[in-house]
Amino acid sequence: MKFSIKRIKYYTIALAFTAAGFSSCKKFLDVVPNELVTDKQIWGNINNANAALGHLYSQLPNTIGADGNTLNETTAATDECFHHWGAGYWPLKYNTGAWNSADNPFGEWSLQYQNIRKANLFLENIDKVPIPTDQVSYYAVKVPHYKAEARFMRALFHFQLFKMYGAVPIVKSSIQITDRETTMSPRNSVDEVVDFIVSECEAIAPELLPHHPDADLGRVNRGAALALAARTLLYAASPLFNGNTMYADVVNKDGKQLFNQQYSKEKWRLAADAAKKVMDLDFTIDRAIGNDPINSYARLFYTRNWTEIIMPRMVPNTKNLDLELFPFGGPWGGWGKYSPFQELIDAYETNTGYPIDYPGSGYNPEGFWSEWFWAGAGATEWVWLDNISNRFKNRDPRFYATITFQGSKFNATRTNNTPIRLAWWGGNNGWSQAWPKSSGTFTVSGYNVRKWCDPKVDPTNWWTSPDAQRNDPLFRVTEFYLAYAEALNEYNEGPTQEAYNAINAVRRRVDMPGLPIIPEDITQAGFRKRVQNEKRIEFAFEGHRFWDVRRWMIAKTVDNGIMHGLNARPTTAELQSTGLDINSEAAGLAVFYKSAPIQTRVFLDRHYLMPIPQREIDVNNLMVQNHGW
């Protein structure tokens, strides 16, 4: 039987061992003593062995949840947005600094080492699996490919640990937990971990197909291996891991330095070269919708496949994510789980290509505009927008594809052309999609997330409305254009034409002017700021920001202090000061367009890397802790 991601998906692949695989670890890499993946019933049957490989796919990192039903919650632990479903949710611990080595909800030490062990078990056993005589020739071709896929997974799981903890033990075989000498492992250095991940990716790339047929969409291809190598090298070149003297005190007990202490410009060249290999593949940044820059970008996130997606993680059809993100109340029927911050809104340039705070950008927060607006994703391509704040006029098209704002519209036919109201409207029984509805279900910043939302979905008509049919882009080629631009700028100590060309290829898809535009664009620091902002905008709500601000070592600036929104939750005194009926829409709008504090964040030096779990320190006398923990 041919192994297919679509066939086994995520609800059948782990029947033999999922429950055991997620048991908690009591000692270092103590992973499931009697797990069934070592049993003859798995390695005695090629179909079961295929399922073991399929289970590894279910462990791929995700942006929109394992079932495609929620954003990666790291996004609410950044300056992207606020998660307002209560104090018990994980992001709050990171936002207040109330996490530690015994309580780190986003940490995946045990999970990833369990995954690594499963990959190693597959690699150690797949050649021993008996093959039916009539399928020998078929599997003679397939098994080498399966082994390359498992090695990719093992490298990816190591990368997940690397970006969280830095220096971690490299595990290349299934550890026998009865062997105490084996389970007591010291940390490998950052450079050793990077070299292992990259060398694995480079070794398996020739074994992998450039592309899979649609029936096998989501399987590891050559581009995914090269992309993982490029992402790893970019992280390794970044300030967090490249000569960071803050980690000089993190050494193994034998004195081995775990974080290199000498900055190497050469690492940026390696990162640039690796990114260029990905760019040279036949994945393209396609302006697929000719005269519509907004939806040429937006449709990436509610479409099964796209020319720039190198490898997607397959998710089932669902309305859940749309329901989470749509505004609350009114004809949208959503839950409004996340409230974008003003800090993110202000990162979107005007369509001149100027930052909004730059003279000549044309940005004007005062006054209002009304006009026909292109919204081609819905049943009606043009919608009339009325009384829209000038602050939302003529912005980067990705803004309109990513953010829902006061007065905007979405899929006009289904919603009867009703504008989305996010300002206070106390007398309308909560239909303002803001106050005064019960806790958790209103925006607190005056914005909602539009990205990922499929205009075909009608959450108010759950049973007959079509589900969204999206995948989760694990790698898309735009990441590596921006990585190339970033690495060239750092290696050459200023932007080159190739760097401009790379970032402009991303900007061109949405009709944004090419760089350089302002004088700062020709300097290393100025271009660095541009690339970082481009990554922020292009990959908003895709789970990158949490890690990017750490590797750039800017988190102590951008994730520390007060986060802001619009005044969607005014006080009674503010409403009374308008002289209007305090329950009227007019009163809410009169005080809406001003900056309001939403949350105060805490970020300390020790938060750049996660702490090694305390239980690992307790049972492994060779394990040392990260800086500050």
ABEGO torsion letter per residue (X at the ends): XBBBAAAAEAAAAAAAAAAAAABBBABBGBBGAABAAABAAAAABAAAAAAAAAAAAAABBBAAEAAGABBBAAAAABAABBBAAEAABAAAAAAAGABBAABBAABAAAAAAAAAAAAAAAAAAAAABBBBAAAAAAAAAAAAAAAAAAAAAAAAAAAAAAAAAEBBBBBABBBBAABAAAABBBBBBAAAAAAAAAAAAAAAAAABBABBBAAABGBBBAAAAAAAAAAAAAAAABAAABGBAAAAABBBAAGBBABBABBBAAAAAAAAAAAAAAAABABBBBBABAABAAAAAAAAAABABBAABABBBBBBBBAAAAAAABBBEEAAGBAGABBBBAAAAAABBBAAGBBAABBGAGBBABEBBBBBBBBAABABABBBBBGBBAAABGBBAAAAAABBBBGBBBGAAAAGGBBBBABBBAAAGGAAGBOABBBGABBAAGBBBABGBBAABBAABAAABBBBBBBBBABBAAAAAAAAAAAAAAAAGEBBAAAAAAAAAAAAAAGBBBOBABAAAABAAAAAAAAAAAAAAAABGAGAAAAAAAAAGAAAAAABEBBBBBBABBBAAAAAAAGBBAABAAAAAAAABBBBBABBBBBBAAAABBBBBAAAAAABAABBBBBGX
